[in-house]
Amino acid sequence: MGIFDKMMAITLGIGGTKIDTIVHTKKIVPGKRIEGICKIKGGKVEQYIKDITIGVYTNYKQEVDDKEVNKTQRIQENEIKIDKTIQPEELYEIPFSFILYKRVPITKHKSKVWISTYMDIQGSIDTSDRDYINVEPNEYMTNVLNAISELGFHLREVENEYCPARLIKYNFVQEFEFMPLGGYFRNRLDELELVFVPTNTHVDLVLEVDRKVRGIKSFMSEYMGLDETKLRMRLENSRKYTSDEIKYEIERLLRMYS
């Protein structure tokens, strides 16, 4: 186990300690706990691991100089102390468990979510592992999406878009785009866009109709209080809402603007 092996592990990471993150949670939803295990495999030389950091990331699009650019957003990080020297070829496992932030987008259409795990290795380059996960709608999101579907709308696209609003704390919003294919709104609206804005006490549903007239960023500016014209609905975390209740309120709001 010569000096050459040690230098290769330190400078290039070749033959060094590796990490593999495995998620055990079968149904992953925003606001709920996600669990799994990190498997650390020693390389050709012993290496001291200070800690590992598990980060949750997503992608979003942004217009830059009239071009669409794909960017990455870190949503949350969770640090696990290791403080251990991993021996050559040693297999060391450590479980993880944390609450997925409510702002983590669901993974549908163009929206992706992944977990990146980084090892802080003393005197060496960091080693990382990326694992894509499937994030499903939680209960209130499911009720809202079902209610909109029952009003005759078809979900056409789900995408994360750049939106630098201070209220949402991140650089993006997840936008749900619907087309009215039946019912009362079929010949009255061109399309409907929806953004969920969850907080610790409530969830705001930000709705926009007829995107040909206004873009989602201008509508979010209205939501921030820069304009008196708003189309939104608030769901309090302290109570349960049925799909029928949500459907009634959304229909009432849309009829005001159709």
TAQUIBEL-V12430 format. One record per helix or strand of 2 or more residues. SS is the DSSP state (helix for helix, strand for strand). FROM is the first residue (numbers start at 0). LEN is the number of residues. Records with the same first field share a line. If there is no record, write none. Layout:
BEGIN
SS = FROM-LEN  FROM-LEN
END
This chain:
BEGIN
helix = 2-9  138-12  165-3  215-11  242-14
strand = 17-6  27-2  32-9  46-18  66-20  90-9  112-9  126-6  134-2  152-10  171-9  191-7  201-8  231-5
END
